[in-house]
């Protein structure tokens, strides 16, 4: 199993993450962000701005236990302290890995994303009753 930090790199390779404050903000405001993460050593102003970005949206916010340097190294962007996952599966895997590595401090967020993922799978599996049948 990959460590939580490695999921940032995996998401970057698959275009499943937006890095940097402006890009992350845009993704949240568009309603497409599944999880917003902020580095532990980000400034208090950056953390407050991140809280403002997710206010009124269903995007969860996590202060990750990683430094800006660690996040930037995995994101491939120097000085990066904020990133937003656009892929629900990767966001849920990231949160589950955080819970596995750092304990139940991240259990609530991991549970929330697992529930969102379960509901998304259920919606995808449902068949619509309004399709025309070929006769």
Backbone bond lengths (Angstrom), bond angles and torsions (degrees), N, CA, C in turn:
res aa  C-N    CA-C-N  psi(-1)  N-CA   C-N-CA  omega(-1)  CA-C   N-CA-C  phi
1 X - - - 1.451 - - 1.532 108.92 -
2 X 1.288 115.91 137.71 1.462 121.34 -179.38 1.525 110.14 -74.71
3 X 1.320 115.53 150.78 1.458 118.94 174.37 1.526 108.36 -74.26
4 X 1.324 115.46 160.83 1.460 119.58 -177.36 1.519 111.45 -58.15
5 X 1.314 116.74 -41.14 1.462 120.32 -179.04 1.528 111.83 -61.95
6 X 1.317 117.03 -34.62 1.460 120.79 179.42 1.525 112.13 -65.92
7 X 1.332 117.80 -26.18 1.465 120.17 178.87 1.528 111.40 -65.38
8 X 1.320 117.58 -26.63 1.464 120.04 175.94 1.526 109.18 -65.63
9 X 1.324 116.96 -44.13 1.463 121.10 177.56 1.514 112.29 -65.91
10 X 1.328 116.91 -39.79 1.468 121.06 178.06 1.524 109.63 -63.05
11 X 1.324 116.41 -44.28 1.465 120.58 -179.92 1.522 110.87 -64.66
12 X 1.334 116.72 -36.67 1.473 120.25 179.50 1.521 110.53 -63.69
13 X 1.334 116.63 -42.04 1.466 119.80 -179.56 1.522 111.65 -65.71
14 X 1.313 116.69 -31.79 1.461 120.19 -178.64 1.509 113.77 -98.43
15 X 1.323 118.14 12.96 1.467 123.53 -179.05 1.525 111.44 57.56
16 X 1.332 115.89 34.59 1.461 120.63 180.00 1.511 113.13 -100.35
17 X 1.337 116.71 13.94 1.462 120.21 -177.89 1.526 109.55 -148.11
18 X 1.316 115.58 145.89 1.462 122.06 172.71 1.514 106.96 -112.55
19 X 1.317 117.58 128.41 1.454 121.41 -177.03 1.521 110.73 -109.98
20 X 1.314 114.76 153.18 1.454 120.50 -178.96 1.518 110.58 92.73
21 X 1.299 115.22 151.85 1.465 120.41 -174.03 1.523 113.32 -62.65
22 X 1.313 117.78 -46.87 1.467 120.38 -177.41 1.524 111.82 -65.57
23 X 1.321 116.65 -44.53 1.468 120.30 179.83 1.517 111.49 -65.58
24 X 1.336 116.86 -41.58 1.460 120.87 179.36 1.533 110.02 -64.65
25 X 1.324 116.22 -42.36 1.471 120.49 178.71 1.526 110.75 -60.36
26 X 1.320 116.52 -44.88 1.467 120.76 -179.95 1.522 111.56 -61.26
27 X 1.326 116.49 -40.94 1.459 120.23 -179.75 1.526 111.04 -66.68
28 X 1.330 117.11 -40.59 1.467 120.67 178.10 1.521 109.92 -64.67
29 X 1.322 116.61 -47.79 1.475 120.74 -177.26 1.526 112.30 -65.53
30 X 1.328 117.54 -24.94 1.462 120.30 177.46 1.525 111.51 -80.80
31 X 1.335 116.72 -9.56 1.461 120.66 179.55 1.520 113.49 83.74
32 X 1.322 117.34 8.47 1.461 120.53 -176.48 1.524 113.63 -99.44
33 X 1.326 118.23 -6.79 1.465 121.24 -179.51 1.521 109.84 -78.19
34 X 1.317 115.97 135.54 1.463 121.16 179.10 1.524 111.48 -100.61
35 X 1.327 116.96 -23.96 1.464 121.97 179.51 1.525 108.66 -160.93
36 X 1.322 116.07 132.49 1.461 121.49 176.27 1.522 107.59 -109.17
37 X 1.323 116.40 126.88 1.461 120.22 178.53 1.519 109.74 -116.84
38 X 1.336 114.66 145.94 1.455 122.50 178.31 1.521 107.01 -128.96
39 X 1.319 117.10 138.71 1.466 121.80 178.89 1.525 109.83 -66.45
40 X 1.329 115.95 149.24 1.461 121.68 -177.64 1.529 112.19 -62.03
41 X 1.320 117.55 -33.70 1.461 120.09 -177.90 1.526 113.16 -97.77
42 X 1.333 116.46 17.53 1.468 119.76 175.00 1.528 108.30 -66.70
43 X 1.294 116.50 154.43 1.464 120.08 -178.92 1.528 110.32 -64.26
44 X 1.330 115.05 157.27 1.461 119.42 177.55 1.530 110.42 -60.65
45 X 1.325 116.39 -34.95 1.463 120.53 177.92 1.516 111.68 -63.41
46 X 1.320 117.19 -41.46 1.468 121.01 178.86 1.523 110.19 -65.44
47 X 1.327 116.77 -39.44 1.473 119.94 178.88 1.525 110.66 -66.07
48 X 1.330 117.22 -40.67 1.468 120.71 177.44 1.527 111.09 -65.13
49 X 1.333 116.35 -40.77 1.461 119.32 178.33 1.538 110.03 -63.21
50 X 1.326 116.81 -40.73 1.464 120.56 178.99 1.530 110.27 -61.61
51 X 1.333 116.96 -41.67 1.465 120.12 176.50 1.526 110.38 -61.06
52 X 1.318 116.44 -38.87 1.462 120.54 177.55 1.519 112.46 -66.62
53 X 1.322 116.91 -35.96 1.468 120.37 -179.97 1.523 110.86 -62.80
54 X 1.335 117.36 -41.84 1.464 120.20 -174.85 1.530 112.75 -87.14
55 X 1.339 117.01 -10.76 1.460 120.08 -179.84 1.532 109.82 -60.70
56 X 1.305 115.98 124.82 1.456 120.83 179.79 1.524 113.88 86.64
57 X 1.304 117.40 -1.33 1.466 122.00 177.78 1.527 108.08 -116.08
58 X 1.301 117.10 163.31 1.466 120.40 -179.44 1.531 111.53 -91.98
59 X 1.317 116.96 20.53 1.460 121.32 -179.96 1.528 109.83 -86.42
60 X 1.333 117.53 119.71 1.461 119.25 176.47 1.529 111.14 -72.84
61 X 1.325 115.00 152.01 1.460 122.40 179.87 1.517 108.86 -118.75
62 X 1.328 115.90 135.12 1.460 121.38 178.82 1.517 108.95 -131.20
63 X 1.332 115.95 131.38 1.456 120.04 169.65 1.525 105.06 -90.47
64 X 1.300 115.70 105.77 1.468 122.03 -174.86 1.526 110.18 -73.40
65 X 1.316 117.41 150.81 1.462 120.72 -179.11 1.529 113.04 -81.78
66 X 1.315 116.70 31.32 1.458 121.71 -177.54 1.517 110.02 -118.46
67 X 1.315 115.68 153.45 1.461 120.59 177.68 1.528 109.65 -80.79
68 X 1.318 114.94 166.85 1.468 119.80 176.34 1.523 110.29 -59.89
69 X 1.320 116.67 -38.38 1.465 120.59 -179.31 1.527 110.90 -62.77
70 X 1.337 117.19 -40.92 1.466 120.67 179.61 1.530 110.87 -67.69
71 X 1.324 116.46 -44.48 1.472 120.24 179.00 1.523 109.60 -64.08
72 X 1.326 117.15 -43.92 1.464 121.34 -179.52 1.520 111.34 -62.32
73 X 1.330 117.11 -39.79 1.469 120.36 179.72 1.523 111.05 -63.15
74 X 1.323 117.13 -42.27 1.461 119.75 -179.58 1.530 111.84 -76.69
75 X 1.329 116.47 -31.43 1.467 120.36 -179.05 1.512 112.09 -81.64
76 X 1.325 117.31 -15.65 1.460 120.37 -179.66 1.510 112.97 73.02
77 X 1.320 115.77 26.91 1.463 120.11 -178.65 1.531 108.70 -139.57
78 X 1.323 118.50 115.77 1.469 120.64 -176.85 1.528 112.08 -63.16
79 X 1.325 115.40 141.56 1.460 120.78 175.99 1.508 114.57 72.15
80 X 1.297 118.20 18.13 1.460 122.33 -176.75 1.528 110.57 -82.17
81 X 1.316 116.93 122.25 1.463 120.01 178.37 1.521 112.32 -117.04
82 X 1.327 117.35 -2.44 1.458 121.08 -176.09 1.524 109.15 -142.39
83 X 1.334 115.39 142.01 1.463 120.64 177.33 1.519 108.99 -151.16
84 X 1.310 116.14 152.02 1.458 121.76 179.40 1.525 109.40 -127.52
85 X 1.328 115.93 126.30 1.458 121.17 176.30 1.519 108.74 -78.83
86 X 1.319 116.56 133.64 1.462 121.38 175.79 1.512 110.86 -99.87
87 X 1.322 117.61 -14.71 1.459 123.04 -177.86 1.528 109.20 -104.12
88 X 1.338 116.82 122.13 1.458 121.82 -177.21 1.521 112.16 -64.66
89 X 1.311 117.60 -40.39 1.457 120.78 -179.71 1.520 112.26 -62.53
90 X 1.323 116.85 -43.84 1.468 120.52 177.97 1.526 111.35 -68.28
91 X 1.325 116.95 -38.05 1.467 120.08 178.22 1.527 110.19 -63.66
92 X 1.333 116.80 -43.48 1.465 120.84 178.95 1.524 111.05 -65.62
93 X 1.315 117.36 -39.68 1.464 121.03 177.83 1.524 111.23 -66.00
94 X 1.328 116.81 -40.31 1.457 121.88 177.05 1.530 110.17 -60.11
95 X 1.338 116.57 -47.87 1.467 120.62 -178.87 1.530 111.38 -66.26
96 X 1.331 117.31 -38.66 1.464 120.39 177.85 1.526 110.78 -64.92
97 X 1.314 116.82 -38.90 1.462 120.73 177.65 1.526 110.75 -67.64
98 X 1.331 117.58 -37.28 1.464 120.48 175.02 1.526 110.43 -60.72
99 X 1.330 116.05 -44.80 1.468 120.37 179.08 1.523 110.67 -62.30
100 X 1.321 117.26 -42.02 1.463 120.99 -179.31 1.533 111.38 -66.33
101 X 1.322 116.83 -37.24 1.467 120.99 -177.11 1.524 113.21 -82.72
102 X 1.330 117.12 -38.50 1.458 120.38 -170.04 1.527 113.55 -117.99
103 X 1.308 118.03 6.70 1.454 121.16 174.64 1.510 114.04 86.68
104 X 1.301 113.34 -167.61 1.461 120.84 -172.30 1.521 114.55 -71.83
105 X 1.315 118.43 -0.29 1.465 119.78 174.21 1.526 109.89 -59.11
106 X 1.327 116.41 -27.10 1.469 121.74 179.89 1.524 111.55 -109.59
107 X 1.330 116.69 11.91 1.463 121.06 -177.74 1.514 114.10 -65.51
108 X 1.325 116.98 -39.23 1.462 120.53 -177.99 1.527 111.16 -65.09
109 X 1.313 116.13 -45.90 1.471 120.16 -178.91 1.520 110.36 -67.26
110 X 1.341 117.08 -38.39 1.462 120.70 178.50 1.526 110.11 -65.19
111 X 1.316 116.87 -42.29 1.467 120.52 177.97 1.518 112.29 -63.32
112 X 1.324 116.45 -41.00 1.465 121.20 178.80 1.523 111.12 -61.53
113 X 1.324 116.73 -46.16 1.469 119.90 -179.39 1.521 111.94 -69.82
114 X 1.339 117.76 -34.50 1.467 120.10 175.66 1.527 110.69 -63.76
115 X 1.332 116.41 -39.55 1.469 120.49 178.13 1.531 110.80 -66.09
116 X 1.328 117.22 -42.18 1.471 120.30 177.08 1.524 110.51 -61.45
117 X 1.320 115.73 -40.71 1.462 119.99 -179.93 1.534 110.77 -66.72
118 X 1.337 116.68 -40.08 1.463 120.81 177.97 1.529 110.90 -62.54
119 X 1.336 117.14 -43.98 1.466 120.54 179.28 1.527 111.56 -65.92
120 X 1.328 117.15 -37.80 1.474 120.96 178.53 1.525 110.28 -64.00
121 X 1.331 116.59 -41.44 1.469 119.77 177.91 1.522 111.00 -64.89
122 X 1.337 116.67 -39.08 1.465 120.37 179.37 1.529 110.62 -64.62
123 X 1.331 116.84 -41.83 1.471 120.01 177.94 1.514 110.83 -63.99
124 X 1.297 116.37 -40.04 1.463 120.60 -178.75 1.519 111.32 -67.08
125 X 1.328 116.30 -33.69 1.456 120.92 -177.57 1.516 114.29 -78.82
126 X 1.334 117.01 -19.11 1.470 120.19 179.80 1.512 111.01 -70.82
127 X 1.297 114.51 141.77 1.466 118.77 175.14 1.515 108.19 -98.55
128 X 1.311 115.16 143.30 1.464 118.36 178.16 1.517 109.25 -84.82
129 X 1.294 115.29 144.85 1.453 120.17 -177.81 1.512 114.28 -90.07
130 X 1.307 118.49 3.69 1.451 120.33 -175.30 1.526 112.90 -104.38
131 X 1.304 118.01 16.87 1.454 120.06 177.61 1.514 110.22 -81.34
132 X 1.320 115.18 141.76 1.470 119.90 178.64 1.512 109.10 -77.15
133 X 1.290 114.36 141.57 1.455 119.69 177.31 1.518 108.49 -96.02
134 X 1.304 115.52 137.33 1.451 119.78 176.28 1.518 108.88 -78.81
135 X 1.303 114.78 125.15 1.467 119.11 -178.33 1.504 111.18 -113.91
